[in-house]
Amino acid sequence: MARKSAAASGKRTFRVKPLDDRVLVEPDEAEERTSGGILLPDAAKEKPQRGTVVAAGPGKLLDSGERATLSVKVGDKVVYGRYAGTEIKLDGEPFVICRESDILGVLEG
């Protein structure tokens, strides 16, 4: 049973507004089958390492008092470290709050 991602279900409002250089990421669902077609039980599924940015903070506060701009924006598909950020649940759905520096790259195309 697939759940709709934030990007697929349209614009959503969240009660969590990330601070500074943090972003709220909705992880992609874990693979249910191997490349050979074997069905994986929940315990054997790998933790997803990519997802969609659904909210972003204003940017890191610099010593000069200005805010640095983030390299990612809402809607970007990103890859992040396996143990990056903090996992939370909002309305029963899993999310990850992580720093921009925990994001390894933006998926294009």
Summary of the structure (lengths in Angstrom):
residues: 109
radius of gyration: 15.2
end to end distance: 25.9
largest distance: 54.8
contacts: 249
relative contact order: 0.26
helix: 6%
strand: 35%
